[in-house]
Amino acid sequence: MKEKRVLPLIFTLCLTLTSCGQAAAGGGISAAPMVDASPDSSKGQSAGTVMSCRIVDGAEDGNLLLAELDGAGSGVYTLTVGDIPVAVDGEKASAADLTDGMTVEVDYSGTVLETYPAQLANVSSLRAQTPPGGGYTDLCGLWLKVLDDLWSTDPGLNGMEGGGTVPYVGVDLSRAPGDLSAAEKAAVAWRFAQLHGAAPLSGTFDELAKQGYIDRAELSWKDGVFFSIAENHSHDEERYSLPVLQFDAQKWRGGDGADFFSDCMCVWPENGVWSDYAVGSEAVS
């Protein structure tokens, strides 16, 4: 492995994000199966239901990706706002006032169309709340940015020998800082894979190897690339006036094909969102 040191580098969140997806609850492995969305495939619940969600992505154009926040729920949903009445912090608003990272209460009929991501039927209103200052605002957007930066590093690792990109993308956010819910992690994994025309597999390296995707004996993944983000504790003794996220990120295709972002840091900008981060060092093998 050769290692190169780079000066701290600030990446700016510049992706146009439109939708995300779901993995099995508890960090299990799941691809993104598509299910017939005809009325016969609808799953009925009690009439008149309110669901609490996070806007993971898509607020910029009103095509929302929502991650369920109720209890241990791991549901991921898409919703086009259109003419649905919107309120923000108790005041009448519009779809243009929504931002990624907001929590939102969705009033709907109680029926869920079992597409992937799922769809909430007959939505009658959205009630959004602005995230409090200093919270993990749009943390999903930050992790999507980190993953996409890794994808762009050494793009040859993303391709198949016969041409085209890998059919699978593995994403492990189980140790990423910020305490994302199961649904938020699933949404990030699905959206990232979708951006690059691949199917998402959520799970750790060991879980994916156990399922037969990664060849542990050969230390390789023939038809996929594994991405992970994990908290870095090497600077725990340092003190900062603003909240700080410290992490490492990795892209892995095999023993001789991997990229690493180490000692990464993202500082809360006080009046903004988690978006820019600095890479302490970068290594390629």
ZADO-1210 file (C-alpha; in nm, 4 decimals, padded with zeros to 6 digits):
<atoms>
<atom x="00.0000" y="00.0000" z="00.0000" code="MET" pos="1"/>
<atom x="00.1258" y="00.3478" z="-00.0758" code="LYS" pos="2"/>
<atom x="00.0140" y="00.6363" z="00.1381" code="GLU" pos="3"/>
<atom x="00.0015" y="01.0020" z="00.0589" code="LYS" pos="4"/>
<atom x="-00.0583" y="01.2842" z="00.3024" code="ARG" pos="5"/>
<atom x="-00.2804" y="01.5656" z="00.1941" code="VAL" pos="6"/>
<atom x="-00.3651" y="01.8988" z="00.3478" code="LEU" pos="7"/>
<atom x="-00.7092" y="01.9154" z="00.5108" code="PRO" pos="8"/>
<atom x="-00.9547" y="01.9320" z="00.2288" code="LEU" pos="9"/>
<atom x="-01.3010" y="02.0755" z="00.2441" code="ILE" pos="10"/>
<atom x="-01.5603" y="01.9074" z="00.0324" code="PHE" pos="11"/>
<atom x="-01.8807" y="02.0998" z="-00.0411" code="THR" pos="12"/>
<atom x="-02.2111" y="01.9223" z="-00.0479" code="LEU" pos="13"/>
<atom x="-02.3139" y="01.9542" z="-00.4099" code="CYS" pos="14"/>
<atom x="-02.5109" y="01.6434" z="-00.4992" code="LEU" pos="15"/>
<atom x="-02.8666" y="01.6842" z="-00.6157" code="THR" pos="16"/>
<atom x="-03.0381" y="01.4193" z="-00.4101" code="LEU" pos="17"/>
<atom x="-03.3808" y="01.2906" z="-00.4900" code="THR" pos="18"/>
<atom x="-03.4624" y="00.9636" z="-00.3148" code="SER" pos="19"/>
<atom x="-03.3325" y="00.6867" z="-00.0849" code="CYS" pos="20"/>
<atom x="-03.4098" y="00.3243" z="00.0274" code="GLY" pos="21"/>
<atom x="-03.4232" y="00.0525" z="00.2915" code="GLN" pos="22"/>
<atom x="-03.2222" y="-00.2253" z="00.4532" code="ALA" pos="23"/>
<atom x="-03.3293" y="-00.4838" z="00.7035" code="ALA" pos="24"/>
<atom x="-03.3831" y="-00.3557" z="01.0571" code="ALA" pos="25"/>
<atom x="-03.0877" y="-00.3917" z="01.2886" code="GLY" pos="26"/>
<atom x="-02.8263" y="-00.3545" z="01.0136" code="GLY" pos="27"/>
<atom x="-02.9078" y="-00.6834" z="00.8391" code="GLY" pos="28"/>
<atom x="-02.8357" y="-00.7406" z="00.4732" code="ILE" pos="29"/>
<atom x="-03.1005" y="-00.6575" z="00.2183" code="SER" pos="30"/>
<atom x="-03.1136" y="-00.5804" z="-00.1481" code="ALA" pos="31"/>
<atom x="-03.3927" y="-00.3634" z="-00.2855" code="ALA" pos="32"/>
<atom x="-03.6701" y="-00.5943" z="-00.4054" code="PRO" pos="33"/>
<atom x="-03.9422" y="-00.4398" z="-00.6177" code="MET" pos="34"/>
<atom x="-04.2986" y="-00.5402" z="-00.5370" code="VAL" pos="35"/>
<atom x="-04.6095" y="-00.4923" z="-00.7500" code="ASP" pos="36"/>
<atom x="-04.7712" y="-00.1610" z="-00.6511" code="ALA" pos="37"/>
<atom x="-05.1200" y="-00.2453" z="-00.7776" code="SER" pos="38"/>
<atom x="-05.4128" y="-00.1997" z="-00.5347" code="PRO" pos="39"/>
<atom x="-05.4157" y="-00.5724" z="-00.4627" code="ASP" pos="40"/>
<atom x="-05.0650" y="-00.5427" z="-00.3195" code="SER" pos="41"/>
<atom x="-05.1527" y="-00.2640" z="-00.0745" code="SER" pos="42"/>
<atom x="-05.1065" y="-00.3272" z="00.2952" code="LYS" pos="43"/>
<atom x="-05.3986" y="-00.1903" z="00.4936" code="GLY" pos="44"/>
<atom x="-05.3628" y="-00.0303" z="00.8358" code="GLN" pos="45"/>
<atom x="-05.6081" y="00.1582" z="01.0523" code="SER" pos="46"/>
<atom x="-05.7815" y="00.4473" z="00.8743" code="ALA" pos="47"/>
<atom x="-05.6350" y="00.7895" z="00.9465" code="GLY" pos="48"/>
<atom x="-05.2709" y="00.7419" z="01.0439" code="THR" pos="49"/>
<atom x="-04.9898" y="00.9783" z="01.1403" code="VAL" pos="50"/>
<atom x="-04.6307" y="00.8758" z="01.0749" code="MET" pos="51"/>
<atom x="-04.3242" y="01.0600" z="01.2061" code="SER" pos="52"/>
<atom x="-04.0393" y="01.0675" z="00.9539" code="CYS" pos="53"/>
<atom x="-03.7145" y="01.2376" z="00.8643" code="ARG" pos="54"/>
<atom x="-03.6752" y="01.4055" z="00.5264" code="ILE" pos="55"/>
<atom x="-03.3625" y="01.2237" z="00.4154" code="VAL" pos="56"/>
<atom x="-03.3477" y="01.3634" z="00.0648" code="ASP" pos="57"/>
<atom x="-03.5370" y="01.5380" z="-00.2139" code="GLY" pos="58"/>
<atom x="-03.6667" y="01.8496" z="-00.0383" code="ALA" pos="59"/>
<atom x="-03.5169" y="02.0681" z="-00.3121" code="GLU" pos="60"/>
<atom x="-03.7707" y="01.9477" z="-00.5698" code="ASP" pos="61"/>
<atom x="-04.0553" y="01.8167" z="-00.3533" code="GLY" pos="62"/>
<atom x="-03.9860" y="01.4503" z="-00.4301" code="ASN" pos="63"/>
<atom x="-03.9216" y="01.3410" z="-00.0750" code="LEU" pos="64"/>
<atom x="-03.7435" y="01.0396" z="00.0603" code="LEU" pos="65"/>
<atom x="-03.8725" y="00.9769" z="00.4131" code="LEU" pos="66"/>
<atom x="-03.7228" y="00.7563" z="00.6826" code="ALA" pos="67"/>
<atom x="-03.9570" y="00.6378" z="00.9549" code="GLU" pos="68"/>
<atom x="-03.8717" y="00.7577" z="01.3058" code="LEU" pos="69"/>
<atom x="-04.1540" y="00.5903" z="01.5016" code="ASP" pos="70"/>
<atom x="-04.0196" y="00.3420" z="01.7554" code="GLY" pos="71"/>
<atom x="-03.8014" y="00.0751" z="01.5963" code="ALA" pos="72"/>
<atom x="-03.9562" y="00.1299" z="01.2541" code="GLY" pos="73"/>
<atom x="-03.7265" y="00.0784" z="00.9574" code="SER" pos="74"/>
<atom x="-03.9599" y="00.1944" z="00.6803" code="GLY" pos="75"/>
<atom x="-03.8394" y="00.4064" z="00.3912" code="VAL" pos="76"/>
<atom x="-04.0914" y="00.5936" z="00.1772" code="TYR" pos="77"/>
<atom x="-04.1102" y="00.8231" z="-00.1229" code="THR" pos="78"/>
<atom x="-04.3618" y="01.1058" z="-00.1450" code="LEU" pos="79"/>
<atom x="-04.4226" y="01.3774" z="-00.4027" code="THR" pos="80"/>
<atom x="-04.5520" y="01.6832" z="-00.2188" code="VAL" pos="81"/>
<atom x="-04.7378" y="01.8432" z="-00.5091" code="GLY" pos="82"/>
<atom x="-05.0500" y="02.0161" z="-00.3736" code="ASP" pos="83"/>
<atom x="-05.0423" y="01.8498" z="-00.0306" code="ILE" pos="84"/>
<atom x="-05.0940" y="02.1150" z="00.2417" code="PRO" pos="85"/>
<atom x="-04.7672" y="02.1888" z="00.4251" code="VAL" pos="86"/>
<atom x="-04.7014" y="02.3534" z="00.7609" code="ALA" pos="87"/>
<atom x="-04.3579" y="02.4341" z="00.9036" code="VAL" pos="88"/>
<atom x="-04.3225" y="02.5050" z="01.2760" code="ASP" pos="89"/>
<atom x="-04.6980" y="02.5479" z="01.2994" code="GLY" pos="90"/>
<atom x="-04.7226" y="02.8054" z="01.0198" code="GLU" pos="91"/>
<atom x="-04.8767" y="02.7586" z="00.6762" code="LYS" pos="92"/>
<atom x="-04.6004" y="02.6913" z="00.4244" code="ALA" pos="93"/>
<atom x="-04.5265" y="02.5223" z="00.0923" code="SER" pos="94"/>
<atom x="-04.3070" y="02.2472" z="-00.0441" code="ALA" pos="95"/>
<atom x="-04.0388" y="02.5082" z="-00.1146" code="ALA" pos="96"/>
<atom x="-04.0036" y="02.5664" z="00.2610" code="ASP" pos="97"/>
<atom x="-03.9044" y="02.2073" z="00.3324" code="LEU" pos="98"/>
<atom x="-03.5378" y="02.1131" z="00.3760" code="THR" pos="99"/>
<atom x="-03.3534" y="01.7847" z="00.4055" code="ASP" pos="100"/>
<atom x="-03.3072" y="01.6948" z="00.7713" code="GLY" pos="101"/>
<atom x="-03.6458" y="01.8188" z="00.8893" code="MET" pos="102"/>
<atom x="-03.8728" y="01.5916" z="01.0879" code="THR" pos="103"/>
<atom x="-04.2238" y="01.5716" z="00.9474" code="VAL" pos="104"/>
<atom x="-04.5552" y="01.4249" z="01.0575" code="GLU" pos="105"/>
<atom x="-04.7404" y="01.2746" z="00.7622" code="VAL" pos="106"/>
<atom x="-05.1185" y="01.2359" z="00.7762" code="ASP" pos="107"/>
<atom x="-05.2278" y="00.9586" z="00.5411" code="TYR" pos="108"/>
<atom x="-05.5033" y="00.6997" z="00.4977" code="SER" pos="109"/>
<atom x="-05.3164" y="00.4176" z="00.6688" code="GLY" pos="110"/>
<atom x="-05.2494" y="00.2277" z="00.3466" code="THR" pos="111"/>
<atom x="-04.8938" y="00.1592" z="00.2332" code="VAL" pos="112"/>
<atom x="-04.8193" y="00.0600" z="-00.1258" code="LEU" pos="113"/>
<atom x="-04.5493" y="-00.2044" z="-00.1072" code="GLU" pos="114"/>
<atom x="-04.3152" y="-00.0698" z="-00.3722" code="THR" pos="115"/>
<atom x="-03.9506" y="-00.0184" z="-00.2810" code="TYR" pos="116"/>
<atom x="-03.9207" y="00.2358" z="-00.1332" code="PRO" pos="117"/>
<atom x="-04.2777" y="00.2148" z="-00.0099" code="ALA" pos="118"/>
<atom x="-04.5456" y="00.4792" z="-00.0720" code="GLN" pos="119"/>
<atom x="-04.7962" y="00.6269" z="00.1727" code="LEU" pos="120"/>
<atom x="-05.1425" y="00.6447" z="00.0192" code="ALA" pos="121"/>
<atom x="-05.3809" y="00.9422" z="00.0287" code="ASN" pos="122"/>
<atom x="-05.1572" y="01.1838" z="00.2166" code="VAL" pos="123"/>
<atom x="-05.3659" y="01.4763" z="00.3424" code="SER" pos="124"/>
<atom x="-05.1055" y="01.6989" z="00.5105" code="SER" pos="125"/>
<atom x="-04.7423" y="01.7412" z="00.6143" code="LEU" pos="126"/>
<atom x="-04.6383" y="01.9107" z="00.9389" code="ARG" pos="127"/>
<atom x="-04.2640" y="01.9785" z="00.9455" code="ALA" pos="128"/>
<atom x="-04.0341" y="02.0953" z="01.2220" code="GLN" pos="129"/>
<atom x="-03.7112" y="02.2863" z="01.1724" code="THR" pos="130"/>
<atom x="-03.4216" y="02.0946" z="01.3324" code="PRO" pos="131"/>
<atom x="-03.2831" y="02.2602" z="01.6462" code="PRO" pos="132"/>
<atom x="-02.9501" y="02.4396" z="01.6130" code="GLY" pos="133"/>
<atom x="-02.6565" y="02.2110" z="01.6765" code="GLY" pos="134"/>
<atom x="-02.8518" y="01.8958" z="01.5977" code="GLY" pos="135"/>
<atom x="-02.7478" y="01.6390" z="01.3393" code="TYR" pos="136"/>
<atom x="-02.9115" y="01.8358" z="01.0591" code="THR" pos="137"/>
<atom x="-02.9066" y="01.6518" z="00.7270" code="ASP" pos="138"/>
<atom x="-02.6547" y="01.3976" z="00.8516" code="LEU" pos="139"/>
<atom x="-02.7802" y="01.1605" z="00.5831" code="CYS" pos="140"/>
<atom x="-02.6756" y="01.4183" z="00.3255" code="GLY" pos="141"/>
<atom x="-02.3254" y="01.4321" z="00.4723" code="LEU" pos="142"/>
<atom x="-02.2806" y="01.0546" z="00.4575" code="TRP" pos="143"/>
<atom x="-02.4106" y="01.0496" z="00.1016" code="LEU" pos="144"/>
<atom x="-02.1480" y="01.3123" z="00.0159" code="LYS" pos="145"/>
<atom x="-01.8682" y="01.1106" z="00.1781" code="VAL" pos="146"/>
<atom x="-01.9752" y="00.7923" z="00.0002" code="LEU" pos="147"/>
<atom x="-01.9951" y="00.9680" z="-00.3338" code="ASP" pos="148"/>
<atom x="-01.6504" y="01.1215" z="-00.2856" code="ASP" pos="149"/>
<atom x="-01.5157" y="00.7724" z="-00.2213" code="LEU" pos="150"/>
<atom x="-01.6921" y="00.6429" z="-00.5323" code="TRP" pos="151"/>
<atom x="-01.5135" y="00.9083" z="-00.7396" code="SER" pos="152"/>
<atom x="-01.1747" y="00.8077" z="-00.5946" code="THR" pos="153"/>
<atom x="-01.0040" y="00.5424" z="-00.8098" code="ASP" pos="154"/>
<atom x="-01.3098" y="00.4873" z="-01.0344" code="PRO" pos="155"/>
<atom x="-01.1517" y="00.1739" z="-01.1820" code="GLY" pos="156"/>
<atom x="-01.2575" y="-00.0132" z="-00.8678" code="LEU" pos="157"/>
<atom x="-01.6224" y="00.0537" z="-00.9564" code="ASN" pos="158"/>
<atom x="-01.6238" y="-00.1328" z="-01.2867" code="GLY" pos="159"/>
<atom x="-01.6633" y="-00.4869" z="-01.4110" code="MET" pos="160"/>
<atom x="-01.4056" y="-00.6585" z="-01.6286" code="GLU" pos="161"/>
<atom x="-01.6463" y="-00.6832" z="-01.9209" code="GLY" pos="162"/>
<atom x="-01.7596" y="-00.3217" z="-01.8907" code="GLY" pos="163"/>
<atom x="-02.0186" y="-00.1346" z="-01.6898" code="GLY" pos="164"/>
<atom x="-02.0334" y="-00.0705" z="-01.3175" code="THR" pos="165"/>
<atom x="-02.0572" y="-00.3282" z="-01.0402" code="VAL" pos="166"/>
<atom x="-02.4105" y="-00.4621" z="-00.9828" code="PRO" pos="167"/>
<atom x="-02.3827" y="-00.4452" z="-00.6016" code="TYR" pos="168"/>
<atom x="-02.2806" y="-00.1794" z="-00.3528" code="VAL" pos="169"/>
<atom x="-02.2334" y="-00.2748" z="00.0111" code="GLY" pos="170"/>
<atom x="-02.2768" y="-00.0003" z="00.2718" code="VAL" pos="171"/>
<atom x="-02.1933" y="-00.0307" z="00.6405" code="ASP" pos="172"/>
<atom x="-02.3043" y="00.2637" z="00.8570" code="LEU" pos="173"/>
<atom x="-02.3350" y="00.0598" z="01.1754" code="SER" pos="174"/>
<atom x="-02.0412" y="00.2442" z="01.3357" code="ARG" pos="175"/>
<atom x="-02.0928" y="00.5864" z="01.1772" code="ALA" pos="176"/>
<atom x="-02.1272" y="00.8730" z="01.4270" code="PRO" pos="177"/>
<atom x="-02.4603" y="01.0479" z="01.4682" code="GLY" pos="178"/>
<atom x="-02.6948" y="00.7669" z="01.5753" code="ASP" pos="179"/>
<atom x="-02.8924" y="00.7382" z="01.2528" code="LEU" pos="180"/>
<atom x="-03.2043" y="00.5268" z="01.2759" code="SER" pos="181"/>
<atom x="-03.2256" y="00.1935" z="01.0938" code="ALA" pos="182"/>
<atom x="-03.4476" y="00.3560" z="00.8325" code="ALA" pos="183"/>
<atom x="-03.2074" y="00.6468" z="00.7792" code="GLU" pos="184"/>
<atom x="-02.9144" y="00.4082" z="00.7270" code="LYS" pos="185"/>
<atom x="-03.1222" y="00.2057" z="00.4857" code="ALA" pos="186"/>
<atom x="-03.2228" y="00.5175" z="00.2958" code="ALA" pos="187"/>
<atom x="-02.8638" y="00.6341" z="00.2578" code="VAL" pos="188"/>
<atom x="-02.7537" y="00.2923" z="00.1326" code="ALA" pos="189"/>
<atom x="-03.0330" y="00.2668" z="-00.1229" code="TRP" pos="190"/>
<atom x="-02.9982" y="00.6213" z="-00.2495" code="ARG" pos="191"/>
<atom x="-02.6205" y="00.5898" z="-00.2879" code="PHE" pos="192"/>
<atom x="-02.6537" y="00.2649" z="-00.4798" code="ALA" pos="193"/>
<atom x="-02.9302" y="00.4101" z="-00.6960" code="GLN" pos="194"/>
<atom x="-02.7141" y="00.7078" z="-00.7899" code="LEU" pos="195"/>
<atom x="-02.4643" y="00.4649" z="-00.9401" code="HIS" pos="196"/>
<atom x="-02.6972" y="00.2100" z="-01.0953" code="GLY" pos="197"/>
<atom x="-02.6339" y="-00.0653" z="-00.8418" code="ALA" pos="198"/>
<atom x="-02.8359" y="-00.2671" z="-00.5933" code="ALA" pos="199"/>
<atom x="-02.7728" y="-00.1884" z="-00.2238" code="PRO" pos="200"/>
<atom x="-02.6606" y="-00.4428" z="00.0326" code="LEU" pos="201"/>
<atom x="-02.6556" y="-00.3186" z="00.3919" code="SER" pos="202"/>
<atom x="-02.4337" y="-00.4989" z="00.6378" code="GLY" pos="203"/>
<atom x="-02.0857" y="-00.5310" z="00.7838" code="THR" pos="204"/>
<atom x="-01.7935" y="-00.6880" z="00.6002" code="PHE" pos="205"/>
<atom x="-01.8402" y="-01.0095" z="00.8008" code="ASP" pos="206"/>
<atom x="-02.2130" y="-01.0216" z="00.7291" code="GLU" pos="207"/>
<atom x="-02.1639" y="-00.9773" z="00.3567" code="LEU" pos="208"/>
<atom x="-01.8910" y="-01.2430" z="00.3566" code="ALA" pos="209"/>
<atom x="-02.1149" y="-01.4824" z="00.5471" code="LYS" pos="210"/>
<atom x="-02.3883" y="-01.4289" z="00.2901" code="GLN" pos="211"/>
<atom x="-02.1443" y="-01.5211" z="00.0125" code="GLY" pos="212"/>
<atom x="-02.1063" y="-01.1821" z="-00.1514" code="TYR" pos="213"/>
<atom x="-01.7474" y="-01.1146" z="-00.0413" code="ILE" pos="214"/>
<atom x="-01.4905" y="-01.3913" z="-00.0965" code="ASP" pos="215"/>
<atom x="-01.3073" y="-01.3922" z="00.2341" code="ARG" pos="216"/>
<atom x="-01.0521" y="-01.6531" z="00.1247" code="ALA" pos="217"/>
<atom x="-00.9499" y="-01.4533" z="-00.1837" code="GLU" pos="218"/>
<atom x="-01.0047" y="-01.1176" z="-00.0133" code="LEU" pos="219"/>
<atom x="-01.2072" y="-00.9870" z="-00.3036" code="SER" pos="220"/>
<atom x="-01.5559" y="-00.8945" z="-00.4179" code="TRP" pos="221"/>
<atom x="-01.5955" y="-00.9877" z="-00.7819" code="LYS" pos="222"/>
<atom x="-01.9194" y="-00.8032" z="-00.8533" code="ASP" pos="223"/>
<atom x="-01.9442" y="-00.5414" z="-00.5778" code="GLY" pos="224"/>
<atom x="-01.7729" y="-00.2652" z="-00.3835" code="VAL" pos="225"/>
<atom x="-01.7893" y="-00.2308" z="-00.0054" code="PHE" pos="226"/>
<atom x="-01.8136" y="00.1125" z="00.1609" code="PHE" pos="227"/>
<atom x="-01.8000" y="00.1879" z="00.5315" code="SER" pos="228"/>
<atom x="-01.7957" y="00.4899" z="00.7631" code="ILE" pos="229"/>
<atom x="-01.6823" y="00.4483" z="01.1235" code="ALA" pos="230"/>
<atom x="-01.6304" y="00.6847" z="01.4145" code="GLU" pos="231"/>
<atom x="-01.2687" y="00.7816" z="01.4829" code="ASN" pos="232"/>
<atom x="-01.1778" y="00.8150" z="01.8523" code="HIS" pos="233"/>
<atom x="-00.8138" y="00.9174" z="01.8125" code="SER" pos="234"/>
<atom x="-00.8910" y="01.2804" z="01.8971" code="HIS" pos="235"/>
<atom x="-01.1322" y="01.2282" z="02.1837" code="ASP" pos="236"/>
<atom x="-00.9100" y="01.4256" z="02.4212" code="GLU" pos="237"/>
<atom x="-00.9395" y="01.7398" z="02.2089" code="GLU" pos="238"/>
<atom x="-01.2022" y="01.9992" z="02.2965" code="ARG" pos="239"/>
<atom x="-01.4025" y="02.2085" z="02.0527" code="TYR" pos="240"/>
<atom x="-01.6411" y="02.4989" z="02.0998" code="SER" pos="241"/>
<atom x="-01.8806" y="02.3567" z="01.8390" code="LEU" pos="242"/>
<atom x="-02.0047" y="01.9989" z="01.7854" code="PRO" pos="243"/>
<atom x="-01.7622" y="01.7883" z="01.5818" code="VAL" pos="244"/>
<atom x="-01.7931" y="01.4611" z="01.3918" code="LEU" pos="245"/>
<atom x="-01.4718" y="01.2583" z="01.3571" code="GLN" pos="246"/>
<atom x="-01.4655" y="00.9536" z="01.1336" code="PHE" pos="247"/>
<atom x="-01.2825" y="00.7279" z="00.8884" code="ASP" pos="248"/>
<atom x="-01.4289" y="00.6148" z="00.5560" code="ALA" pos="249"/>
<atom x="-01.3270" y="00.3236" z="00.3339" code="GLN" pos="250"/>
<atom x="-01.3938" y="00.1877" z="-00.0140" code="LYS" pos="251"/>
<atom x="-01.2915" y="-00.1755" z="-00.0647" code="TRP" pos="252"/>
<atom x="-01.2922" y="-00.4106" z="-00.3643" code="ARG" pos="253"/>
<atom x="-01.0137" y="-00.6439" z="-00.2544" code="GLY" pos="254"/>
<atom x="-00.6862" y="-00.6803" z="-00.0722" code="GLY" pos="255"/>
<atom x="-00.5053" y="-00.4830" z="-00.3401" code="ASP" pos="256"/>
<atom x="-00.7901" y="-00.2477" z="-00.4267" code="GLY" pos="257"/>
<atom x="-00.9046" y="-00.0045" z="-00.1574" code="ALA" pos="258"/>
<atom x="-00.9192" y="00.3669" z="-00.0788" code="ASP" pos="259"/>
<atom x="-00.9189" y="00.5234" z="00.2666" code="PHE" pos="260"/>
<atom x="-01.0168" y="00.8640" z="00.4060" code="PHE" pos="261"/>
<atom x="-00.8631" y="00.8810" z="00.7551" code="SER" pos="262"/>
<atom x="-00.8949" y="01.1307" z="01.0412" code="ASP" pos="263"/>
<atom x="-01.1866" y="01.3061" z="00.8773" code="CYS" pos="264"/>
<atom x="-01.3528" y="01.5921" z="01.0614" code="MET" pos="265"/>
<atom x="-01.6765" y="01.7823" z="01.0150" code="CYS" pos="266"/>
<atom x="-01.7453" y="02.0857" z="01.2345" code="VAL" pos="267"/>
<atom x="-02.0989" y="02.2085" z="01.2913" code="TRP" pos="268"/>
<atom x="-02.1138" y="02.5546" z="01.1279" code="PRO" pos="269"/>
<atom x="-02.3548" y="02.6915" z="01.3909" code="GLU" pos="270"/>
<atom x="-02.6029" y="02.8297" z="01.1381" code="ASN" pos="271"/>
<atom x="-02.5959" y="02.5590" z="00.8739" code="GLY" pos="272"/>
<atom x="-02.5976" y="02.1860" z="00.8179" code="VAL" pos="273"/>
<atom x="-02.3478" y="01.9019" z="00.8355" code="TRP" pos="274"/>
<atom x="-02.2057" y="01.9290" z="00.4856" code="SER" pos="275"/>
<atom x="-01.8354" y="02.0135" z="00.4648" code="ASP" pos="276"/>
<atom x="-01.5652" y="01.7867" z="00.5972" code="TYR" pos="277"/>
<atom x="-01.1858" y="01.7729" z="00.5968" code="ALA" pos="278"/>
<atom x="-00.9795" y="01.4626" z="00.5197" code="VAL" pos="279"/>
<atom x="-00.6746" y="01.4262" z="00.7446" code="GLY" pos="280"/>
<atom x="-00.4998" y="01.1734" z="00.5209" code="SER" pos="281"/>
<atom x="-00.5816" y="00.9660" z="00.2154" code="GLU" pos="282"/>
<atom x="-00.4398" y="00.6253" z="00.1293" code="ALA" pos="283"/>
<atom x="-00.4752" y="00.3969" z="-00.1714" code="VAL" pos="284"/>
<atom x="-00.3854" y="00.0289" z="-00.1961" code="SER" pos="285"/>
</atoms>
